[in-house]
Amino acid sequence: MLIEATIVIDAPRDDVFDILTEYGGPVRLRINPSLKSQTIIERQGNTVLCENEWERDGRRIQQRRRYTLYPRERIEEEVVGAQNGMVRVITRLEPEGDQTRLTMTSEYRFRGIWRLLSKLAEAQLRQADEAMLEGLKERIEAEFEEVEEE
């Protein structure tokens, strides 16, 4: 199942790409509050492998994610070893004047009873992705406001 969500960020595409791909840096933790830590394990060419620690619903989750970068236009994110749940995210960045249209496509795989229930959950997954993007937009734009104030 693919879920797509789009938002326009009031910042230039190159700057948005730079913020989104500052793996292991403090800005990554600021723009994604559920991400508690991120360590780069390996960087090879346009691929970055990170160990991420997330906090969701009061639980800590450790995941390895592989990020493949297609500079300024696309980021492909794979949850290493995931067989079900969210397994992949593709983020596309398109310039719109001085702004950026960010489109996130999340790929979910479900098995067994969850496969049957996934259609019922589709609207909730879409709503969660849209809410996540709205928060990301606010936090990315706040990064630029702080820079302008200095």
N, C-alpha and C positions, 0 to 999 in steps of 0.2 A: 504494500500500500504506500502510495506517495502522497505526502501532504505538502502543499505549497503555500507560502505566506510571503507577502511583499510589503515593503515600507520605503518611504523616501526619507533620507537622512540629510539634514541641512549641513553638509560638509562635502568637499571635493572627493571624488572617487579614490584618488591616489592616497589621500590622507586616511580615508576609512580603511582601505586595504592595509596600510601600514599599522594602524591600531589593531585590526583584527588578527594580524600575523605577528604581533610582538610576543611570541610564545615564551613563557617563563618570566615575562616582565610584569611589573606591578600594574600596568594599565589593563592587562588581561583580567586580573582579579577585580579591578574597579568596574570594568564594563560588564562583568558576569558575576554577580554576588554569590551565586550557588557554587562557583568554582573556588575552592579553598586553597589549592596549591596546584602548580603546574611545573613539572621538571622536564627539560629537554633530555631525552635519552640518546637520540641520534639525529644528526642532520646530514642528509646526503642529497646533493643536487637540489631539486625543488621539493624534496620530501622532508618533513620533520616528524619524528616520533616522540610523543610526550606521554608522561605518566601524569594523569590528572586525578585529583581528589575532589569530589563533589559532595555537597550536602543537600539532600532533598528529603523533605518531610521528616527532618530530624535524624536522618540516617546518613552515614558517610559511605560513599561509593568510590572505589578506586577503579580506574579504567585507563587502558592505553588507547590512545587515538593517534592515527596516522593522518597527517595533513599534507595534501599534495597541492602545491601552489602554482597557479597559472597567473603570474603577476598582473595585478591590477584588475583582472576580469573575473577570476573564479578560484574558489577554494573547495577542494574535495576532502571531506573529513570522514574517516572510517573508524568505527569502533572495533579495535583489533580483537578477533576471536568471537565476536558477537554472532550468535546464530538466530536470535530472536529479539524482539523489542526494537528499539531504534538501532539500526546497523550502519547508517550512512547519512551524511548531510552534504548537500552541494549548495554553496553560497555563490550567487552571481552578483556582480557589481556593474551597474551601467551608469555612465554619467548622464545627468540631466541638468545641463547648465552648470551652475556651481554646486549642485546637489548630487546625491547618489541614490539610485534605485537599487535597493538590496532585496534580492529574491532568494529565499531559503527553501530548498526542497528536501524534506526529511523522508527517508525510506524506512519503513517499519516492516518487520516480518513477524508473523505470529504462527504458532503451531497449535494443534489440538483444539481444545475448547476456545482458546483465545482467538483462534482464526475466525470462529463463528461470531465471537463477541466484538471483533475488531471493527466490523461495519457499524456497530452501535457506538463504538468509542471514537469513530472517525471525526465527528463534530467536536468532541472534547479535545482530541489531539490537535486539530486545526486551531481551536480557540487557545490552547496552551502555547502553540508556536506563535500565534499572532500576539499574544500578551508578552511573550519572551522578546519578540522583535520590538514591540513598543518600548519596553524597558531598555533594550540595547540601544535603540535610537536616542532615548533621553540621556543615557550615560555617555554615549559617543559624543553627542552634541555638547554635553557638559565638559568633556575633555578640551574641546576647542574654546569654550567660554573661559576656562581657567587659563589657557595659554594667552588669550587676548587680554586678560586682566593684568598679566605680569608685565 
